[in-house]
Amino acid sequence: MRLIVNGQVGDYPEGITVRRLLEALGIEKKPVAVELNRGIVPRQELDQKLLKENDTLEIVTFVGGG
Amino acid sequence: MREDFNRYSRQILFQPIGEEGQERLSRGYALIVGCGAIGTTSASILARAGVGHLRIIDRDFLEESNLQRQDLFDEGDLKEGIPKAVAAEKKLQRINSHLHIEGIAADINPTNIEELAHGAHLILDCTDNFETRFLINDYSLKHRVPWIYAACLGSQGILMDILPGETPCLRCLLETTPPTASLPTCETAGILGPIAKVVGALQAAEAVKALTGHRDTLIRDLISIDLWQGTFQRLNVSGARSHQCPACRLGRYDFLNAKTGVIITSPCGTNSIQIVPTKGEKIGLEDLAKRLEKVGAVSYNPFLLRFRVKSLEMVVFPDGRTIVQGTQDQALAKDLYSKYIGM
């Protein structure tokens, strides 16, 4: 399945959830904000939200330094 | 034009500001929490822009490794061995002597934030830890004072305006602080100087808009920039306002009421400070050791980790409890904990 993640086109397993995508990217333990097709995915929905072909995601990792 | 506004003539020529905007800036009061790389950048821009009252709070002393990116400071300040807040006040006052500038060397926490932040029109988050950010978030919601989250690490910077009642708050996006010792810090992962400038400049621009009454132009998205990758992201977070948010919807200010965070004690008769996180999470000593071995001498076993930094030793237990040996200064111990263990 084709997804566009942070501007990069990639091939991912059919019908994965946002959580599975974060695991595939190795950032499931980091604090993140996920935008799907220009709308934020609420934190509570990250586990269930299913992705489909050509979805566009922007993922930002929160950082704490200053 | 007012004669004392001559120095701002180019800014006044910028039409959205004009003389009226300059008047508003001169009556503005911004609180800057943290005077590191972002804080020095924002403070310097706002002092030059003529924000009438700046209060800068920082608990740290200036160190040599700060000079790489914190350009309010120089080698002379380092020799004096003074707190960063004091050095910043001195330098900012030289930049603009017409302003009321206060550098306060203190650790902002639930016991003093009401007093330290009282009356501020806007809070600029330039801290190095999430604990303080969640505290600022609570204060901001309780008193309906906007704040600007800004942070950086490595070559990445992040920024978001938090406007009570309008935008999601920090707890809508992140329910609570990331697990103890789970995140890298500037002290363990390093930082590219210019990213702090980019984030600080963005933050200061947002502050100028807010203080001149141009709220409609404030950025309501979450901004993330990576200077090394050359990527710029802007996330529409408007849908993130949570109906169950404990802070902005339910009005529960857990950080302000100190139901979370760390408990700091000075064990009697010892030259040490104990810090106990209240979250009760296990921390991975092996992972922590890997991060710390780049910056100091580390040894660990399944029961504890020892880390030497400067003349002090930190002993970290798997439940996050940490003893900082060689000092009785609570603010210093909390600062080291925040920098090397993370909170």
Chai-1 contact restraints between the chains, C-beta under 6 A:
chainA,res_idxA,chainB,res_idxB,connection_type,confidence,min_distance_angstrom,max_distance_angstrom,comment,restraint_id
A,P31,B,L174,contact,1.0,0.0,6.0,A-B,restraint_1
A,P31,B,P178,contact,1.0,0.0,6.0,A-B,restraint_2
A,A33,B,L173,contact,1.0,0.0,6.0,A-B,restraint_3
A,A33,B,L222,contact,1.0,0.0,6.0,A-B,restraint_4
A,A33,B,L235,contact,1.0,0.0,6.0,A-B,restraint_5
A,E35,B,L235,contact,1.0,0.0,6.0,A-B,restraint_6
A,R38,B,N236,contact,1.0,0.0,6.0,A-B,restraint_7
A,G39,B,G239,contact,1.0,0.0,6.0,A-B,restraint_8
A,I40,B,V237,contact,1.0,0.0,6.0,A-B,restraint_9
A,I40,B,G239,contact,1.0,0.0,6.0,A-B,restraint_10
A,I40,B,A240,contact,1.0,0.0,6.0,A-B,restraint_11
A,E58,B,Q233,contact,1.0,0.0,6.0,A-B,restraint_12
A,E58,B,L235,contact,1.0,0.0,6.0,A-B,restraint_13
A,V60,B,S224,contact,1.0,0.0,6.0,A-B,restraint_14
A,V60,B,Q233,contact,1.0,0.0,6.0,A-B,restraint_15
A,V60,B,L235,contact,1.0,0.0,6.0,A-B,restraint_16
A,V63,B,A151,contact,1.0,0.0,6.0,A-B,restraint_17
A,V63,B,L153,contact,1.0,0.0,6.0,A-B,restraint_18
A,V63,B,Q156,contact,1.0,0.0,6.0,A-B,restraint_19
A,V63,B,I158,contact,1.0,0.0,6.0,A-B,restraint_20
A,G64,B,N129,contact,1.0,0.0,6.0,A-B,restraint_21
A,G64,B,F130,contact,1.0,0.0,6.0,A-B,restraint_22
A,G64,B,A151,contact,1.0,0.0,6.0,A-B,restraint_23
A,G64,B,L183,contact,1.0,0.0,6.0,A-B,restraint_24
A,G65,B,D128,contact,1.0,0.0,6.0,A-B,restraint_25
A,G65,B,A151,contact,1.0,0.0,6.0,A-B,restraint_26
A,G65,B,C152,contact,1.0,0.0,6.0,A-B,restraint_27
A,G65,B,L153,contact,1.0,0.0,6.0,A-B,restraint_28
A,G65,B,T185,contact,1.0,0.0,6.0,A-B,restraint_29
A,G65,B,C186,contact,1.0,0.0,6.0,A-B,restraint_30
A,G66,B,G34,contact,1.0,0.0,6.0,A-B,restraint_31
A,G66,B,G36,contact,1.0,0.0,6.0,A-B,restraint_32
A,G66,B,I38,contact,1.0,0.0,6.0,A-B,restraint_33
A,G66,B,C126,contact,1.0,0.0,6.0,A-B,restraint_34
A,G66,B,T127,contact,1.0,0.0,6.0,A-B,restraint_35
A,G66,B,D128,contact,1.0,0.0,6.0,A-B,restraint_36
A,G66,B,A151,contact,1.0,0.0,6.0,A-B,restraint_37
